[in-house]
Amino acid sequence: FIYVISKIMWIEALNRISITKLSAMLALLPAMTLFFAYLYLDEIPEFRQIMGIIPVLLGGYLITKPIE
């Protein structure tokens, strides 16, 4: 059931925003998971997790940055 809802939301998101921004948002899911695990589950991120999130955040920024 949740899978169906996620697919409906994915299709609706494709209709509303560009695929570039949508793929950048999907790339940020591990970073959001790490943040919410810290916030709600009191899990302390390991050094390698933080180092792995940095390129993900940088890539998400570079993808969505307007061209000058």
N, CA, C and O atoms as CSV, one atom per row, in Angstrom:
chain,resi,resn,atom,element,x,y,z
A,1,PHE,N,N,0.815,-1.202,0.000
A,1,PHE,CA,C,0.000,0.000,0.000
A,1,PHE,C,C,0.859,1.266,0.000
A,1,PHE,O,O,0.583,2.206,-0.745
A,2,ILE,N,N,1.885,1.286,0.826
A,2,ILE,CA,C,2.762,2.455,0.887
A,2,ILE,C,C,3.516,2.611,-0.431
A,2,ILE,O,O,3.779,3.732,-0.867
A,3,TYR,N,N,3.861,1.508,-1.057
A,3,TYR,CA,C,4.543,1.564,-2.353
A,3,TYR,C,C,3.676,2.271,-3.391
A,3,TYR,O,O,4.172,3.086,-4.169
A,4,VAL,N,N,2.404,1.964,-3.400
A,4,VAL,CA,C,1.485,2.589,-4.353
A,4,VAL,C,C,1.396,4.087,-4.093
A,4,VAL,O,O,1.418,4.882,-5.033
A,5,ILE,N,N,1.297,4.474,-2.844
A,5,ILE,CA,C,1.240,5.898,-2.496
A,5,ILE,C,C,2.519,6.601,-2.929
A,5,ILE,O,O,2.469,7.715,-3.450
A,6,SER,N,N,3.661,5.959,-2.716
A,6,SER,CA,C,4.921,6.593,-3.109
A,6,SER,C,C,5.004,6.765,-4.624
A,6,SER,O,O,5.527,7.773,-5.098
A,7,LYS,N,N,4.505,5.810,-5.381
A,7,LYS,CA,C,4.519,5.933,-6.845
A,7,LYS,C,C,3.577,7.041,-7.318
A,7,LYS,O,O,3.904,7.781,-8.245
A,8,ILE,N,N,2.424,7.154,-6.690
A,8,ILE,CA,C,1.500,8.234,-7.038
A,8,ILE,C,C,2.137,9.584,-6.741
A,8,ILE,O,O,2.035,10.515,-7.540
A,9,MET,N,N,2.792,9.688,-5.594
A,9,MET,CA,C,3.459,10.944,-5.244
A,9,MET,C,C,4.608,11.239,-6.206
A,9,MET,O,O,4.835,12.396,-6.558
A,10,TRP,N,N,5.330,10.214,-6.633
A,10,TRP,CA,C,6.436,10.388,-7.583
A,10,TRP,C,C,5.906,10.932,-8.915
A,10,TRP,O,O,6.477,11.870,-9.472
A,11,ILE,N,N,4.831,10.356,-9.420
A,11,ILE,CA,C,4.256,10.814,-10.684
A,11,ILE,C,C,3.736,12.241,-10.549
A,11,ILE,O,O,3.912,13.053,-11.458
A,12,GLU,N,N,3.109,12.546,-9.440
A,12,GLU,CA,C,2.621,13.912,-9.215
A,12,GLU,C,C,3.780,14.896,-9.129
A,12,GLU,O,O,3.692,16.008,-9.649
A,13,ALA,N,N,4.854,14.495,-8.483
A,13,ALA,CA,C,6.036,15.364,-8.394
A,13,ALA,C,C,6.638,15.596,-9.772
A,13,ALA,O,O,7.092,16.701,-10.069
A,14,LEU,N,N,6.647,14.571,-10.615
A,14,LEU,CA,C,7.156,14.736,-11.981
A,14,LEU,C,C,6.325,15.736,-12.779
A,14,LEU,O,O,6.845,16.433,-13.650
A,15,ASN,N,N,5.047,15.798,-12.477
A,15,ASN,CA,C,4.180,16.751,-13.171
A,15,ASN,C,C,4.385,18.183,-12.686
A,15,ASN,O,O,4.084,19.130,-13.413
A,16,ARG,N,N,4.895,18.350,-11.466
A,16,ARG,CA,C,4.981,19.685,-10.874
A,16,ARG,C,C,6.360,20.330,-10.964
A,16,ARG,O,O,6.455,21.550,-11.096
A,17,ILE,N,N,7.426,19.543,-10.895
A,17,ILE,CA,C,8.770,20.127,-10.926
A,17,ILE,C,C,9.627,19.392,-11.955
A,17,ILE,O,O,9.254,18.328,-12.451
A,18,SER,N,N,10.769,19.973,-12.261
A,18,SER,CA,C,11.638,19.383,-13.283
A,18,SER,C,C,12.313,18.120,-12.753
A,18,SER,O,O,12.486,17.950,-11.546
A,19,ILE,N,N,12.681,17.255,-13.663
A,19,ILE,CA,C,13.338,16.004,-13.291
A,19,ILE,C,C,14.690,16.265,-12.644
A,19,ILE,O,O,15.145,15.474,-11.818
A,20,THR,N,N,15.337,17.365,-13.012
A,20,THR,CA,C,16.633,17.700,-12.422
A,20,THR,C,C,16.495,17.954,-10.930
A,20,THR,O,O,17.252,17.409,-10.126
A,21,LYS,N,N,15.532,18.778,-10.569
A,21,LYS,CA,C,15.327,19.075,-9.148
A,21,LYS,C,C,14.824,17.851,-8.396
A,21,LYS,O,O,15.201,17.622,-7.246
A,22,LEU,N,N,13.981,17.074,-9.043
A,22,LEU,CA,C,13.448,15.882,-8.395
A,22,LEU,C,C,14.543,14.855,-8.124
A,22,LEU,O,O,14.559,14.241,-7.057
A,23,SER,N,N,15.449,14.660,-9.065
A,23,SER,CA,C,16.541,13.708,-8.846
A,23,SER,C,C,17.502,14.216,-7.777
A,23,SER,O,O,18.067,13.422,-7.025
A,24,ALA,N,N,17.690,15.532,-7.704
A,24,ALA,CA,C,18.525,16.085,-6.644
A,24,ALA,C,C,17.880,15.854,-5.281
A,24,ALA,O,O,18.570,15.574,-4.301
A,25,MET,N,N,16.563,15.970,-5.224
A,25,MET,CA,C,15.866,15.719,-3.962
A,25,MET,C,C,15.988,14.249,-3.560
A,25,MET,O,O,16.140,13.936,-2.379
A,26,LEU,N,N,15.921,13.360,-4.531
A,26,LEU,CA,C,16.082,11.937,-4.229
A,26,LEU,C,C,17.487,11.628,-3.729
A,26,LEU,O,O,17.670,10.765,-2.870
A,27,ALA,N,N,18.471,12.330,-4.263
A,27,ALA,CA,C,19.848,12.120,-3.816
A,27,ALA,C,C,20.032,12.570,-2.374
A,27,ALA,O,O,20.948,12.107,-1.695
A,28,LEU,N,N,19.178,13.462,-1.900
A,28,LEU,CA,C,19.290,13.962,-0.529
A,28,LEU,C,C,18.623,13.048,0.505
A,28,LEU,O,O,18.736,13.299,1.705
A,29,LEU,N,N,17.941,12.009,0.067
A,29,LEU,CA,C,17.261,11.121,1.012
A,29,LEU,C,C,18.193,10.503,2.059
A,29,LEU,O,O,17.815,10.460,3.230
A,30,PRO,N,N,19.387,10.023,1.702
A,30,PRO,CA,C,20.268,9.501,2.755
A,30,PRO,C,C,20.657,10.560,3.783
A,30,PRO,O,O,20.776,10.260,4.971
A,31,ALA,N,N,20.853,11.793,3.332
A,31,ALA,CA,C,21.195,12.870,4.261
A,31,ALA,C,C,20.027,13.160,5.199
A,31,ALA,O,O,20.224,13.383,6.393
A,32,MET,N,N,18.814,13.155,4.655
A,32,MET,CA,C,17.643,13.395,5.500
A,32,MET,C,C,17.434,12.246,6.475
A,32,MET,O,O,17.036,12.464,7.620
A,33,THR,N,N,17.698,11.027,6.028
A,33,THR,CA,C,17.581,9.874,6.919
A,33,THR,C,C,18.562,9.980,8.072
A,33,THR,O,O,18.208,9.714,9.221
A,34,LEU,N,N,19.787,10.364,7.773
A,34,LEU,CA,C,20.800,10.536,8.813
A,34,LEU,C,C,20.384,11.619,9.799
A,34,LEU,O,O,20.541,11.452,11.009
A,35,PHE,N,N,19.854,12.729,9.290
A,35,PHE,CA,C,19.421,13.830,10.144
A,35,PHE,C,C,18.271,13.411,11.056
A,35,PHE,O,O,18.304,13.680,12.257
A,36,PHE,N,N,17.254,12.755,10.494
A,36,PHE,CA,C,16.106,12.364,11.302
A,36,PHE,C,C,16.440,11.233,12.269
A,36,PHE,O,O,15.837,11.145,13.339
A,37,ALA,N,N,17.382,10.373,11.919
A,37,ALA,CA,C,17.834,9.346,12.860
A,37,ALA,C,C,18.523,9.992,14.052
A,37,ALA,O,O,18.372,9.537,15.186
A,38,TYR,N,N,19.270,11.040,13.796
A,38,TYR,CA,C,19.910,11.780,14.888
A,38,TYR,C,C,18.862,12.505,15.729
A,38,TYR,O,O,18.935,12.508,16.958
A,39,LEU,N,N,17.898,13.113,15.065
A,39,LEU,CA,C,16.904,13.926,15.748
A,39,LEU,C,C,15.946,13.089,16.590
A,39,LEU,O,O,15.694,13.413,17.751
A,40,TYR,N,N,15.413,12.021,16.014
A,40,TYR,CA,C,14.366,11.261,16.693
A,40,TYR,C,C,14.858,10.003,17.403
A,40,TYR,O,O,14.268,9.590,18.401
A,41,LEU,N,N,15.917,9.395,16.907
A,41,LEU,CA,C,16.385,8.139,17.490
A,41,LEU,C,C,17.640,8.304,18.329
A,41,LEU,O,O,18.155,7.335,18.887
A,42,ASP,N,N,18.134,9.539,18.415
A,42,ASP,CA,C,19.347,9.847,19.177
A,42,ASP,C,C,20.550,9.031,18.713
A,42,ASP,O,O,21.413,8.679,19.518
A,43,GLU,N,N,20.607,8.734,17.426
A,43,GLU,CA,C,21.760,8.033,16.873
A,43,GLU,C,C,22.821,9.052,16.495
A,43,GLU,O,O,22.539,10.017,15.785
A,44,ILE,N,N,24.020,8.839,16.962
A,44,ILE,CA,C,25.122,9.734,16.648
A,44,ILE,C,C,25.727,9.304,15.309
A,44,ILE,O,O,26.144,8.155,15.164
A,45,PRO,N,N,25.779,10.215,14.327
A,45,PRO,CA,C,26.371,9.843,13.034
A,45,PRO,C,C,27.861,9.544,13.179
A,45,PRO,O,O,28.579,10.227,13.909
A,46,GLU,N,N,28.306,8.517,12.475
A,46,GLU,CA,C,29.726,8.186,12.471
A,46,GLU,C,C,30.464,9.127,11.525
A,46,GLU,O,O,29.859,9.773,10.668
A,47,PHE,N,N,31.764,9.190,11.696
A,47,PHE,CA,C,32.590,10.074,10.876
A,47,PHE,C,C,32.441,9.753,9.396
A,47,PHE,O,O,32.318,10.662,8.575
A,48,ARG,N,N,32.451,8.472,9.048
A,48,ARG,CA,C,32.353,8.093,7.635
A,48,ARG,C,C,30.978,8.427,7.055
A,48,ARG,O,O,30.864,8.700,5.861
A,49,GLN,N,N,29.932,8.407,7.888
A,49,GLN,CA,C,28.613,8.803,7.405
A,49,GLN,C,C,28.586,10.294,7.079
A,49,GLN,O,O,28.037,10.708,6.058
A,50,ILE,N,N,29.174,11.078,7.942
A,50,ILE,CA,C,29.229,12.522,7.709
A,50,ILE,C,C,30.067,12.818,6.473
A,50,ILE,O,O,29.692,13.658,5.656
A,51,MET,N,N,31.198,12.134,6.330
A,51,MET,CA,C,32.042,12.338,5.154
A,51,MET,C,C,31.339,11.874,3.874
A,51,MET,O,O,31.601,12.416,2.800
A,52,GLY,N,N,30.463,10.893,3.974
A,52,GLY,CA,C,29.713,10.436,2.805
A,52,GLY,C,C,28.587,11.374,2.419
A,52,GLY,O,O,28.201,11.436,1.251
A,53,ILE,N,N,28.058,12.101,3.386
A,53,ILE,CA,C,26.956,13.019,3.115
A,53,ILE,C,C,27.453,14.300,2.449
A,53,ILE,O,O,26.719,14.923,1.682
A,54,ILE,N,N,28.682,14.694,2.733
A,54,ILE,CA,C,29.213,15.946,2.179
A,54,ILE,C,C,29.166,15.968,0.647
A,54,ILE,O,O,28.668,16.945,0.088
A,55,PRO,N,N,29.661,14.938,-0.064
A,55,PRO,CA,C,29.552,14.989,-1.532
A,55,PRO,C,C,28.108,14.946,-2.031
A,55,PRO,O,O,27.795,15.515,-3.077
A,56,VAL,N,N,27.235,14.278,-1.290
A,56,VAL,CA,C,25.826,14.226,-1.683
A,56,VAL,C,C,25.215,15.622,-1.612
A,56,VAL,O,O,24.520,16.045,-2.536
A,57,LEU,N,N,25.472,16.334,-0.520
A,57,LEU,CA,C,24.949,17.692,-0.373
A,57,LEU,C,C,25.550,18.630,-1.412
A,57,LEU,O,O,24.847,19.467,-1.979
A,58,LEU,N,N,26.838,18.491,-1.659
A,58,LEU,CA,C,27.496,19.328,-2.660
A,58,LEU,C,C,26.925,19.057,-4.057
A,58,LEU,O,O,26.685,19.989,-4.824
A,59,GLY,N,N,26.712,17.797,-4.377
A,59,GLY,CA,C,26.131,17.450,-5.672
A,59,GLY,C,C,24.712,17.968,-5.822
A,59,GLY,O,O,24.336,18.462,-6.885
A,60,GLY,N,N,23.921,17.857,-4.756
A,60,GLY,CA,C,22.561,18.398,-4.798
A,60,GLY,C,C,22.556,19.896,-5.010
A,60,GLY,O,O,21.708,20.428,-5.726
A,61,TYR,N,N,23.503,20.575,-4.387
A,61,TYR,CA,C,23.614,22.024,-4.573
A,61,TYR,C,C,24.011,22.358,-6.010
A,61,TYR,O,O,23.427,23.246,-6.631
A,62,LEU,N,N,24.997,21.647,-6.529
A,62,LEU,CA,C,25.480,21.939,-7.879
A,62,LEU,C,C,24.427,21.646,-8.948
A,62,LEU,O,O,24.356,22.344,-9.960
A,63,ILE,N,N,23.622,20.630,-8.727
A,63,ILE,CA,C,22.583,20.290,-9.701
A,63,ILE,C,C,21.499,21.364,-9.743
A,63,ILE,O,O,21.017,21.716,-10.820
A,64,THR,N,N,21.115,21.885,-8.581
A,64,THR,CA,C,20.003,22.834,-8.532
A,64,THR,C,C,20.441,24.288,-8.635
A,64,THR,O,O,19.595,25.178,-8.718
A,65,LYS,N,N,21.744,24.547,-8.630
A,65,LYS,CA,C,22.245,25.917,-8.715
A,65,LYS,C,C,21.914,26.507,-10.082
A,65,LYS,O,O,22.139,25.867,-11.109
A,66,PRO,N,N,21.378,27.732,-10.095
A,66,PRO,CA,C,21.092,28.355,-11.392
A,66,PRO,C,C,22.375,28.630,-12.175
A,66,PRO,O,O,23.416,28.940,-11.595
A,67,ILE,N,N,22.285,28.513,-13.476
A,67,ILE,CA,C,23.437,28.784,-14.339
A,67,ILE,C,C,23.634,30.291,-14.429
A,67,ILE,O,O,22.687,31.044,-14.658
A,68,GLU,N,N,24.864,30.711,-14.247
A,68,GLU,CA,C,25.151,32.154,-14.262
A,68,GLU,C,C,25.550,32.629,-15.628
A,68,GLU,O,O,25.825,33.814,-15.814
